[in-house]
């Protein structure tokens, strides 16, 4: 297996819809995005010793994604998804699951702890567990984060109701190099920090010493603001540029995160990684579910 240069850390869950269950979780989606676009990736996550866990591990093996662990006591994570009359979903996240205790699980598909990736992607959801924060901190210390050649850190905040502890959010912001948020998350951070919404992104960059912030705007495209004063906005990749029709938007934000991680790994300009991001997001929106088809470019 090719040595992964990109490591995604956090939850792997089964999203349980009325019509069936599907693998998900933002870190999982990012890792699969990377693998299917030809970028060696690892996923530091955990599943249980159960049927859902075995199915998840088999999928990761087929995708050539290393780094997963098996927890001896906790079950594979699930998320109950309920749809209202208009089809809008609400999510109920299982609180006691294998991904909430990464340190208590045993590696089975390659040890992510032995890697020195170019980029590490993480989110706030899994970092709500103190043990996960300690594990990630220990890994970052071992890799010499902040020093020459250390991994770049990308935080995809990925806020969920009931999983937005201010102390955890600030822990994530203090450790990342680049931040990816959507409009709702940017507004939540403005409220958290007591800042005006229209200036919160430059404030975050200055206050938390970020290299930059990628803001996704749904059908409005995406933007980048950098610590060097750079600013760039691109519209969504549309049909006039060859984009396929939209089927659903699930996972588009995770595609953007994956594209940003590749850009950091290879020292690309914002123009380069934002162009990739909007293309990958469009390809994801062209299929049902959160990940593109195999061989997508």
Buried (B, 14 or more C-beta within 10 A) or exposed (E): EEEBBBBBBBBBBBBBBEEEBBBBBBBBBBBBBBBBBEBBBBBBBBBBBBEBBBBBBEBBBEBEBBBBBBBEEBBBBBBBBEEEEEEEEEBEBBEEBBBBBBBBBEBBBBBBBEBBBBBBBBBBBBBBBEEBBEBBEEBBEEBEBEEEEBBBBBBBBBBBEEBBEEEBBBBBBEBBBBBBBBEEBBEBBBEBBEBEEEEBBBBBBEEBEBBBBBBBBBEEBBBBBBBEEEEBEBEBBEEEEEBEEBEEEBBBBBBBBBBBBBBBBEEBEBEBBBBBBBBBBBBBBBBEBBBBEEEBE
